[in-house]
Amino acid sequence: MTSRRSANIAGRSAGLFALVLAVGACGQSDRVAGPGDLSHIHDLAFDESGQVLAASHTGLYRIESLDRAVLVGADQHDLMSMSRSFNGDLLASGHPDLRVERYRVDGRPPFFGLATSTDNGETWAAPDLLGDADFHALVPHQDGLFAADTQGQIWVLKPGQEWKRLGEVEARDLAIDPSDSSRQLAPDWDGGVWISEDGGRTWELLEEVPALVEIEWSNNGTRIGVDESGQFWENSDDGSGLGQLWTQTSSGPTEVETFYLQSANEETQTWWITVKGGQIWRSTDAGDNWTQVYDPPR
């Protein structure tokens, strides 16, 4: 039976402020996000101190308080996806900052390929596939790095090998079984959810499933998805088949754009979402209650 738990959304209003240059504690000038800089957040990561790193159209920002986000590094890449490798490097894709000459490729589209940073986005190494791929989903896995590009192509980079193209699906997100990379789910841009049981080589559209925008595959095997209206759904291996039966479990803020599952262990998970306009919210009780972490200036 489907259960519903209404969310108690707790937040505070942030004061309006313009884009300014503020002097940080170390004496260097910080570029503080102004109106529109974080209107769309595409992915989240965390630095060693636990501060949130937000990937946006105008670069990578470190969230320092409810009303303060600071640009990380000098470059302002349009970051459409971001993740961390198993060795701790920050991975990102999207569109490069073309003000910087080394990111321009004559005769090629402005695709960032796969960029790697060993210093939490302060600097980026020369990207792989620069001008060839714009990934909107990056999933590090023990079997390799899986990625979904904007052309409807799924890729994989296995250790010690070259990039390989797999099957085709117009994926806006990609979720992979942590213990078995053959099992994958991908929501598309039209509200559909696709399944692959051969490692991304072939895909089949699932019938009668929620119109999910993001799916996370938890370490305990449960699939957690969210729709644009902020309704959260779960799917587990209960005999109904991978991705077949989804149960609505909780709700949160509406106009969801991204969903991130932060796991300390199988029992302790923090849910993060970003919504249209750039707000960031966090839940530590599986979506029953939400706390606002960032409210961008307007």
C-alpha positions in Angstrom: 0.0 0.0 0.0 1.2 3.5 -0.8 1.9 5.7 2.2 2.2 9.4 2.2 4.1 11.6 4.7 3.7 15.3 4.4 6.8 17.3 4.7 7.4 20.0 7.3 9.5 22.5 5.4 11.6 24.7 7.6 13.5 27.6 6.1 14.5 31.1 6.5 14.3 34.0 4.1 17.6 35.4 2.9 18.2 39.1 2.4 18.8 40.4 -1.0 22.3 41.3 -2.0 24.1 42.2 -5.2 27.1 40.6 -6.8 30.0 42.0 -4.8 33.7 41.5 -4.1 34.1 40.8 -0.5 37.4 40.4 1.4 37.8 36.9 2.8 39.5 35.8 6.0 42.7 35.0 4.1 42.8 38.5 2.6 41.9 37.5 -0.9 38.9 38.8 -2.8 35.9 36.5 -3.1 33.4 36.7 -5.8 30.0 36.3 -4.0 27.1 35.0 -6.1 24.6 37.6 -7.2 21.1 37.4 -8.7 20.9 34.8 -11.4 24.4 33.2 -10.8 22.8 30.2 -9.2 19.4 30.2 -10.8 20.0 26.6 -11.9 22.1 24.1 -9.9 23.0 21.0 -11.8 24.9 18.9 -9.2 26.3 19.0 -5.7 29.5 17.7 -4.0 31.2 18.3 -0.7 34.7 19.4 0.3 36.7 17.9 3.1 35.2 20.3 5.7 31.6 19.3 4.6 30.8 22.5 2.8 28.5 22.2 -0.2 29.9 22.7 -3.7 27.3 23.7 -6.2 27.8 23.2 -10.0 25.9 25.9 -12.0 25.8 27.7 -15.4 28.2 30.3 -14.1 30.8 28.1 -12.4 31.4 26.2 -9.2 30.3 27.8 -6.0 31.0 27.0 -2.3 28.0 27.5 -0.1 29.2 29.3 3.0 25.9 30.2 4.6 22.2 30.5 3.9 22.8 33.8 1.9 26.4 33.5 0.8 27.9 31.4 -2.0 31.5 32.1 -3.2 32.9 31.3 -6.7 35.6 28.6 -6.5 38.6 29.2 -8.7 39.0 31.7 -11.5 37.3 29.9 -14.4 33.6 30.0 -14.8 32.6 26.8 -16.6 29.0 26.0 -17.3 29.0 22.8 -15.2 26.1 20.5 -16.2 27.2 17.5 -14.2 29.6 16.8 -11.3 30.7 13.9 -9.2 33.7 12.5 -7.2 35.9 9.7 -8.3 36.7 6.9 -5.8 40.2 8.5 -5.2 38.5 11.8 -4.2 39.0 13.8 -7.4 36.2 16.1 -8.5 34.8 15.3 -11.9 32.8 17.6 -14.1 31.4 18.2 -17.5 29.3 20.7 -19.4 30.6 23.7 -21.4 34.1 25.3 -20.8 34.8 28.9 -20.0 35.8 30.0 -23.6 37.5 33.2 -22.2 40.3 30.8 -21.5 42.1 29.9 -24.8 43.2 26.3 -23.8 39.5 25.3 -23.7 38.8 26.3 -27.3 38.9 23.6 -30.0 38.6 24.9 -33.6 35.7 23.4 -35.5 34.3 21.6 -32.4 31.3 22.5 -30.2 32.0 24.0 -26.8 31.9 20.7 -24.9 33.9 20.3 -21.7 34.4 16.6 -22.0 35.5 15.2 -18.7 37.4 17.6 -16.5 39.2 16.5 -13.3 40.2 18.6 -10.3 42.4 17.5 -7.4 41.8 20.7 -5.4 38.0 20.9 -5.1 37.6 22.9 -8.3 40.2 25.6 -7.8 41.9 24.4 -10.9 41.1 21.8 -13.6 43.4 19.5 -15.5 43.2 19.4 -19.3 39.8 17.8 -20.0 39.5 14.4 -21.7 37.1 14.5 -24.8 37.3 18.3 -24.9 35.0 19.4 -27.8 33.6 15.9 -28.1 31.2 15.3 -25.2 28.9 17.2 -22.9 27.9 14.9 -20.1 24.8 15.6 -18.1 25.2 12.6 -15.8 28.4 11.1 -14.3 28.4 8.0 -12.2 31.7 6.6 -10.8 31.4 2.8 -10.3 33.8 0.1 -9.3 33.4 -1.2 -12.9 34.3 2.2 -14.4 33.0 5.7 -15.0 29.5 5.7 -16.7 28.3 8.9 -18.3 25.2 10.2 -20.3 25.7 12.9 -22.9 23.3 15.4 -24.4 23.2 13.5 -27.7 21.5 10.5 -26.1 24.6 8.4 -25.8 25.7 6.4 -22.8 29.5 6.0 -22.3 31.8 4.1 -20.1 35.5 4.6 -19.2 36.9 1.4 -17.6 40.2 1.4 -15.8 43.1 1.2 -18.2 40.9 1.4 -21.2 39.6 4.0 -23.7 36.2 5.6 -23.7 33.5 3.2 -25.1 30.1 4.1 -26.4 27.2 1.9 -25.2 23.5 2.2 -25.9 21.4 5.3 -26.6 18.8 6.9 -24.4 17.9 10.6 -23.8 18.9 10.5 -20.2 18.7 13.5 -17.9 20.1 11.3 -15.0 21.7 7.9 -14.5 21.4 5.5 -11.6 23.5 2.3 -11.3 23.3 -0.6 -8.9 26.5 -0.1 -6.7 27.1 -3.9 -6.6 26.2 -4.7 -10.2 26.7 -2.2 -13.0 24.6 -4.2 -15.4 21.5 -2.8 -13.7 20.8 0.8 -14.6 17.9 3.3 -14.6 17.6 6.5 -16.5 14.8 9.2 -16.4 14.5 11.0 -19.7 13.4 14.6 -20.4 9.8 13.7 -21.2 8.9 12.0 -17.9 9.8 8.5 -18.9 12.0 6.1 -17.0 14.2 3.6 -18.9 15.8 0.4 -17.7 19.0 -1.4 -18.8 20.0 -4.9 -17.5 23.0 -5.3 -19.7 25.3 -2.5 -18.5 23.8 0.3 -20.6 24.0 -1.4 -23.9 20.3 -1.6 -24.5 17.4 0.3 -23.0 13.6 -0.3 -22.5 11.0 2.2 -21.5 9.2 1.2 -18.3 5.4 1.5 -18.3 3.2 3.1 -15.6 6.0 4.6 -13.5 6.1 8.1 -11.9 7.5 10.9 -14.0 10.8 11.1 -12.1 13.4 13.8 -12.8 16.2 12.2 -10.7 17.0 8.8 -9.3 19.5 7.8 -6.6 20.5 4.2 -5.9 21.3 3.8 -2.2 23.9 1.4 -0.9 21.2 -0.8 0.6 19.8 -1.4 -2.8 16.7 0.8 -2.7 16.1 3.2 -5.6 14.8 6.6 -4.5 13.3 8.9 -7.1 11.8 12.4 -7.1 9.4 14.0 -9.4 9.3 17.7 -10.3 6.5 18.4 -7.8 8.7 17.2 -4.9 7.1 13.8 -4.4 9.6 11.1 -3.4 9.2 7.5 -4.5 11.0 4.3 -3.6 11.5 1.0 -5.6 13.1 -2.1 -4.1 13.9 -5.7 -5.1 10.6 -7.1 -3.8 9.9 -9.5 -6.7 8.1 -6.9 -8.8 11.1 -6.3 -11.1 13.7 -3.6 -11.3 12.0 -0.2 -11.6 8.5 -1.6 -11.9 6.7 -0.7 -8.7 7.3 2.7 -7.0 5.8 3.7 -3.7 5.3 7.3 -2.8 6.9 7.9 0.6 7.4 11.6 1.4 7.4 15.1 -0.1 9.5 18.2 -0.2 9.9 21.5 -1.9 8.5 21.7 -5.5 10.1 22.5 -8.8 12.9 20.0 -8.1 15.9 20.1 -10.5 18.5 17.8 -8.8 18.5 15.2 -6.1 21.7 14.0 -4.3 21.9 11.2 -1.7 24.8 11.6 0.7 25.5 8.3 2.6 27.7 8.0 5.7 26.6 4.4 5.8 23.6 2.3 5.0 21.7 3.5 8.0 22.7 7.2 7.9 21.7 9.2 4.7 21.2 12.8 4.0 18.9 13.8 1.1 19.8 17.0 -0.8 17.7 18.7 -3.5 18.0 21.8 -5.5 15.0 23.6 -6.9 14.3 26.0 -9.8 15.7 29.4 -8.8 18.7 27.9 -7.0 17.5 27.1 -3.5 19.2 24.1 -1.8 17.4 22.0 0.8 18.5 19.1 3.1 16.6 16.3 4.9 18.1 13.9 7.4 14.9 11.9 8.0 14.1 10.5 4.5 12.2 13.5 3.4 9.8 14.0 6.3 11.4 17.4 7.2 13.4 19.8 5.2 15.9 22.6 6.1 16.9 25.3 3.7 20.7 25.5 3.2 20.9 28.2 0.6 18.6 30.9 -0.7 20.0 32.8 -3.6 19.7 36.6 -4.0 16.9 37.8 -6.3 
